[in-house]
Amino acid sequence: MADQFDIHRSLGYLIAHAFRAASASIQLSFKANGLEINKNHWFIMAKTHFFADNCLRQVEVVGFMQGDKTRVTRAVGDLVKWGWIHQEIDPNDRRNRLLSITPKGQAVMPTLIECVVKTHESLTKDIDPQDLEIARKVLMAFINNGNSIISTT
């Protein structure tokens, strides 16, 4: 079995390379629009905009970013300095910080979203919509199966 394994066809390998290509392409789009942000900044902005009802716990961001506290702290610091994110101490756990998007951050979101949408369109331009839907279903199953494995350990 090991002698039949082709790393270049494994889903993990392909997902990692797709992620790298998409991230680099999105970052170039941000830069072309005068925004000096990276994937970590975008991730935190997107999480606070789309997924946080009121506040996002910084410890959750660390979990999503595979436990890299330094990258999260640096990115949050930048976003706070730019006035895009507000950071406050969690009243339920003083060791943690709560993040929320500011009006200035909300104002930049349409540009960020437009960059991401246009990049996505460029990355998927020659792919049949039915194939994209199949890819989404396969990736969701892959994620769900992985999460099931993780939750049992």
N, C-alpha and C positions, 0 to 999 in steps of 0.2 A: 504494500500500500504506500509506504513512504517513497518508494522508487517511482511511483506514478504521480506524486504530488507536484503540481506545477504552480509555483508561487505566483507567477504572473497571471494566473487565472483564478486565484483564490479571492473570495469576496472581500476579506479583510484587506488584502493588498490593494485591490481595486478601489475600495471605499477610501482608504487612506490617500491614495493618489488623486481621486476625485475631489476629496476634501481640500487637499493642498492646491490643486488647480483652481477650484472655486474660490478659496480664500484669497489666493494671490490675485485673481482676476477682479474680485470685489474690491480689494485694497487699491488696485490700480484705478478703478472707477472712482473710488472716494478721492484719491489724490487728484485725478483729472477734474474733479469738481471742487478743488481747493480745500479738501478735508484731510488733514494729516492724522487719520485714525487707523488703527489696526484691527485685526479680527477680535481681539480681546475687548476693545472699546465697543465695537459693533455688537458683540455678544451681550454685553451688559446693557447697552442701550435697548437692544431688541427685547431682552428679558424684562426690563423695567417697563417698556412700552406695551408689549403684547401679553405678557404672562403674569404680571404682578397686579393684583387687585388694588392694593394700596402701597405696600412696601415689599421689597425683595430683601430677604436676609442675605447678608454678604457670605455667610457660611454656605448657603445653597449655591452661590456662584462658584465658590471654591470647589464644591462637589461636582458641579457641571464641568468645570475646567480641570478635572482630574487631579484635584488636590494641590494645585500650584498656587499657594497663598501669595507668593511674591508677585507673580504676574497679575493676580487679581488686585492686590493692594496698589500696585503701580497704576493699573488701568483705572481703578476707582479714583485714585488720587488725581489723575489727569482729568477725568470727567467732572470731578468736584471743582477743580481749579478752573475749568472752562465754564462752569455754571450749568452744566447739562444734567447733573445728578446731585441730589441732596443726600447727605449721609448723616445719620443720627444714631445715638446709642439706643440699643434695643432695651426698652424698660423691663422686659421679661428676662433678659439675659445680658447683663452689662458687658460681657466679653464680646458680644456680637454687635454688628452694625446693621441698620436698616437703610436700604437704598430706595430712593424714589426719583422719578424723572421730574425735572423742573419745567416751568413754562419755556425757558430757553432751550431745553433739551427737546421738548415737544415740537418746538418751532423748526428744529433741524431734522426731525424724523422724516418728513416728506422727501427731503433730498436724499437721505440715507436709504430710504425704501426704494426710491426711484433708481438709485445706483444698483441696488441688489436686484431689482426686477429686470432692469436692462441687461445686467450681467447674466442673470439666469436665462433670459431670452437668447443671448449670444451663445451661451454654453449648450443650449438645447435646440438650436436653430435647425439642425438637420435630423432631428429625432422625431419619429412619428409620435403623435400624441398618445396613441394606444400603447406604444412601447414605453413611453414615460409613465403611464398609469400602471403598467405591469411592474416597472422598476420600483415605483413607489410602494406597491403592495409587497413586493419581495423584500425591500428594505425594511418596511414596517414589521414584517414577520421576523426578519433577522434581528431587529432591535428587540422585539417582544421576547423572542427565544433567548437572546442574550440577557435581558433583564430577568427572565425566569431563572436562569442559571445563577446570576449574581445574587438574587434574593434568597436562594437556598443555601448560600455559603455563609 
